[in-house]
Amino acid sequence: MPLKAPLRHAMIRKLGMFDRDGIRDHLLRLDPETRWTRFAGATSDDFITGYARRIIRMDSAVFGVFADGRLRGIAELHGWGPEAEAALSLERGWQSHGIGDELFVHLLWAAKVRGIRALKMYCLQSNARMRQLAVKHNATLIARAGDVIASIHPEWPLPPLPPVMGPPPPLNWAGAGSVTAQQT
Ligand SMILES: CC(C)(COP(=O)(O)OP(=O)(O)OC[C@H]1O[C@@H](n2cnc3c(N)ncnc32)[C@H](O)[C@@H]1OP(=O)(O)O)[C@@H](O)C(=O)NCCC(=O)NCCS
């Protein structure tokens, strides 16, 4: 698939308190369909603003992908114990370029480092990309009315995640092994 030029300058890193405004702006920029699929239903701007304010917590790990000068997607891990919940969002122009998969691997590593045994993700049954992503990473899918619970046990050998050594190099979506990020 032809790549957009800005993607070559994208990078993933762990987000902190100082990123809360960027997270809010990213979530508010989601087009209506993406917002619906992310939150599995209708949400107001006020809800999004409040959600973004609470997203960075002691028990959360959030990774962000920066492209074209802005935060374009986030991967959230919430919970510190045997079980945690995960969620992903990417702005439309950055979907279907493999970025969701890269973010997913960061979540799996963060979960493994924390000793989390079961990672749950909730998505709509119609969300083929999210289901495919979960299955690719050995999730068990349980269908409920209208949605799907993906249950992942991050214990098997995970896809490699390069350690951070100095400033992260730019992502090269056309090539392999150029993604870097901070781990928990
Ligand atoms: C779901 C989401 C995170 C996936 O990220 P992405 O970067 O768009 O997806 P990727 O490009 O990594 O593709 C994921 C997989 O889906 C496959 N895929 C892509 N488009 C597809 C489609 N229309 N139907 C089925 N599978 C599809 C890809 O081939 C890939 O599988 P593979 O790696 O085995 O080839 C992203 O699309 C998104 O933010 N969607 C809106 C919010 C959302 O749905 N969040 C999930 C609920 S929490």
The ligand as a MOL file (V3000), in Angstrom:
LIG
                    3D

  0  0  0     0  0            999 V3000
M  V30 BEGIN CTAB
M  V30 COUNTS 48 50 0 0 0
M  V30 BEGIN ATOM
M  V30 1 C -8.6270 -0.7870 15.0790 0
M  V30 2 C -7.3540 0.0140 14.7610 0
M  V30 3 C -6.6140 0.3310 16.0550 0
M  V30 4 C -6.4610 -0.8850 13.8820 0
M  V30 5 O -5.2620 -0.1850 13.5780 0
M  V30 6 P -4.8150 -0.0470 12.0480 0
M  V30 7 O -3.4680 0.5520 12.0210 0
M  V30 8 O -5.8930 0.6440 11.3030 0
M  V30 9 O -4.7780 -1.5610 11.5980 0
M  V30 10 P -3.5750 -2.3130 10.9200 0
M  V30 11 O -3.1970 -1.6010 9.6540 0
M  V30 12 O -2.5180 -2.5870 11.9270 0
M  V30 13 O -4.3070 -3.6410 10.4940 0
M  V30 14 C -4.7430 -4.5640 11.4590 0
M  V30 15 C -5.1040 -5.8600 10.7650 0
M  V30 16 O -6.3960 -5.7380 10.1510 0
M  V30 17 C -6.3180 -6.1030 8.7690 0
M  V30 18 N -7.2710 -5.2590 8.0720 0
M  V30 19 C -7.1050 -4.0180 7.5930 0
M  V30 20 N -8.2360 -3.5760 7.0490 0
M  V30 21 C -9.1470 -4.5820 7.2070 0
M  V30 22 C -10.5200 -4.7370 6.8790 0
M  V30 23 N -11.2020 -3.7590 6.2630 0
M  V30 24 N -11.1300 -5.8980 7.2020 0
M  V30 25 C -10.4500 -6.8840 7.8270 0
M  V30 26 N -9.1540 -6.7780 8.1960 0
M  V30 27 C -8.5300 -5.6430 7.8770 0
M  V30 28 C -4.8930 -5.8350 8.3820 0
M  V30 29 O -4.5140 -6.6060 7.2550 0
M  V30 30 C -4.1460 -6.2310 9.6400 0
M  V30 31 O -4.0100 -7.6210 9.7300 0
M  V30 32 P -2.5980 -8.3260 9.3830 0
M  V30 33 O -1.5510 -7.5980 10.1840 0
M  V30 34 O -2.8040 -9.7310 9.8060 0
M  V30 35 O -2.3970 -8.1260 7.9100 0
M  V30 36 C -7.6760 1.3250 14.0000 0
M  V30 37 O -8.1960 1.0370 12.7350 0
M  V30 38 C -8.6170 2.2300 14.7800 0
M  V30 39 O -8.1970 3.0640 15.5630 0
M  V30 40 N -9.9410 2.0860 14.5430 0
M  V30 41 C -10.9330 2.9220 15.2180 0
M  V30 42 C -10.9810 2.7290 16.7360 0
M  V30 43 C -11.1690 1.2870 17.1090 0
M  V30 44 O -11.8300 0.5260 16.4150 0
M  V30 45 N -10.5960 0.9010 18.2500 0
M  V30 46 C -10.7180 -0.4530 18.7320 0
M  V30 47 C -11.7040 -0.5840 19.8480 0
M  V30 48 S -10.9310 -0.2150 21.3880 0
M  V30 END ATOM
M  V30 BEGIN BOND
M  V30 1 1 1 2
M  V30 2 1 2 3
M  V30 3 1 2 4
M  V30 4 1 2 36
M  V30 5 1 4 5
M  V30 6 1 5 6
M  V30 7 2 6 7
M  V30 8 1 6 8
M  V30 9 1 6 9
M  V30 10 1 9 10
M  V30 11 2 10 11
M  V30 12 1 10 12
M  V30 13 1 10 13
M  V30 14 1 13 14
M  V30 15 1 14 15
M  V30 16 1 15 16
M  V30 17 1 15 30
M  V30 18 1 16 17
M  V30 19 1 17 18
M  V30 20 1 17 28
M  V30 21 1 18 19
M  V30 22 1 18 27
M  V30 23 2 19 20
M  V30 24 1 20 21
M  V30 25 1 21 22
M  V30 26 2 21 27
M  V30 27 1 22 23
M  V30 28 2 22 24
M  V30 29 1 24 25
M  V30 30 2 25 26
M  V30 31 1 26 27
M  V30 32 1 28 29
M  V30 33 1 28 30
M  V30 34 1 30 31
M  V30 35 1 31 32
M  V30 36 2 32 33
M  V30 37 1 32 34
M  V30 38 1 32 35
M  V30 39 1 36 37
M  V30 40 1 36 38
M  V30 41 2 38 39
M  V30 42 1 38 40
M  V30 43 1 40 41
M  V30 44 1 41 42
M  V30 45 1 42 43
M  V30 46 2 43 44
M  V30 47 1 43 45
M  V30 48 1 45 46
M  V30 49 1 46 47
M  V30 50 1 47 48
M  V30 END BOND
M  V30 END CTAB
M  END
